[in-house]
Amino acid sequence: MHIRKKALFAAGLLAGAAALTGCTMISKPMTSPTPMAAQQRTPAPATAEPSPQATADADVNEPEALELLVGGEAAEEGAIVEDGELLLPLAQTAQKLGWKVGGEQTEEETQTKCVITLEKDDSRITVAWTVSDNTARNISWQKDGLLIPVDTRITTLGDIVYVPAAFFEEATGVSVVQKQTNVIVSTPKPVDTPKMMQDSSGENG
């Protein structure tokens, strides 16, 4: 079997996920309509106006976009709500939180294996999946070798890879608050460490 590896994007690149060329063929994992199904739809005549029902269906399938604020700063790529679930752009959200982003893809005969790594201090998060027939399969994510207890889901729009907001809450300890027009991602405030009791005169003991 011929296997070829190549770098996906340089670590620290703000739009790192945009280089996931081999991993962006998917839209909705496991539930995406196949190209065959799309071809089976009978197109309306070119001169016909779209029906209200067709317009409504298009609106249902279009993810809702929300402004994304990470640590008080606006992110280039917004959050989306798809099928009632809040999703955040993986690479850009991580970078805004101070994580170094890297990854690679391995192309085989029938599938593409994709891996994105996030590194910060001594922690390492790995997001891995395979793409076959335009569908994400075998999705897994770990932090320091332990599974992150969040239902696995990956969605791509264009070149941007999205994961559930719960992934960041569980893996990085941030708080994610969804409002009407935006999503706010904030890091927890550091807990003050109690000072050691000292004599008011400065003498210890």
KANOR-V294853 format. One record per residue. N is the residue number from 1. SS is DSSP state (a for helix, b for strand, c for the rest). OMEGA is omega in whole degrees, -180 to 180 (* if undefined). Layout:
[[N,SS,OMEGA] [N,SS,OMEGA]]
This chain:
[[1,c,-179] [2,c,-180] [3,c,-179] [4,b,180] [5,b,173] [6,b,-179] [7,b,179] [8,b,-178] [9,b,-180] [10,c,180] [11,c,178] [12,c,180] [13,c,-174] [14,c,-180] [15,c,-175] [16,a,-178] [17,a,-179] [18,a,-179] [19,a,-179] [20,c,-172] [21,a,-178] [22,a,-175] [23,a,-177] [24,c,179] [25,c,-175] [26,c,172] [27,c,176] [28,b,-177] [29,c,174] [30,c,-179] [31,c,-178] [32,c,174] [33,c,-179] [34,c,176] [35,a,180] [36,a,-180] [37,a,179] [38,a,-180] [39,a,-178] [40,c,178] [41,c,-179] [42,c,-179] [43,c,177] [44,c,178] [45,c,-175] [46,c,-176] [47,c,-176] [48,c,175] [49,c,178] [50,c,-180] [51,c,178] [52,a,180] [53,a,179] [54,a,178] [55,a,179] [56,a,179] [57,a,-180] [58,a,180] [59,a,180] [60,a,-176] [61,a,-177] [62,c,179] [63,c,177] [64,b,-178] [65,b,179] [66,b,176] [67,b,-178] [68,b,176] [69,b,-179] [70,b,-178] [71,c,180] [72,c,-179] [73,b,178] [74,b,177] [75,c,179] [76,c,179] [77,c,-180] [78,c,173] [79,b,177] [80,b,173] [81,b,-177] [82,b,-178] [83,c,177] [84,c,-178] [85,b,179] [86,b,-179] [87,b,180] [88,b,176] [89,b,-171] [90,a,-173] [91,a,-174] [92,a,178] [93,a,-180] [94,a,-179] [95,a,177] [96,a,179] [97,c,176] [98,c,179] [99,c,175] [100,b,-173] [101,b,176] [102,b,179] [103,b,178] [104,b,174] [105,b,178] [106,b,-178] [107,b,176] [108,c,-174] [109,c,-173] [110,c,-177] [111,c,176] [112,b,177] [113,b,-177] [114,b,178] [115,b,173] [116,b,-180] [117,b,175] [118,b,-178] [119,b,178] [120,b,-176] [121,c,180] [122,c,-178] [123,b,180] [124,b,177] [125,b,-180] [126,b,175] [127,b,-176] [128,b,176] [129,b,176] [130,b,177] [131,b,178] [132,b,-178] [133,c,179] [134,c,-178] [135,b,176] [136,b,-179] [137,b,174] [138,b,-179] [139,b,176] [140,b,172] [141,b,-176] [142,b,172] [143,b,-179] [144,c,175] [145,c,-180] [146,b,180] [147,b,176] [148,c,-172] [149,c,177] [150,c,178] [151,c,-175] [152,c,177] [153,c,176] [154,b,177] [155,b,176] [156,b,172] [157,b,-173] [158,c,-180] [159,c,-175] [160,b,179] [161,b,-179] [162,b,176] [163,b,180] [164,b,177] [165,a,179] [166,a,177] [167,a,-179] [168,a,179] [169,a,-177] [170,a,-174] [171,a,-174] [172,a,176] [173,c,180] [174,c,174] [175,b,179] [176,b,-179] [177,b,179] [178,b,176] [179,c,-175] [180,c,-175] [181,c,-179] [182,b,178] [183,b,-178] [184,b,177] [185,b,-178] [186,b,178] [187,c,180] [188,c,178] [189,c,179] [190,c,180] [191,c,180] [192,c,178] [193,c,-179] [194,c,180] [195,c,178] [196,c,-179] [197,c,179] [198,c,175] [199,c,-177] [200,c,180] [201,c,-179] [202,c,180] [203,c,180] [204,c,176] [205,c,*]]
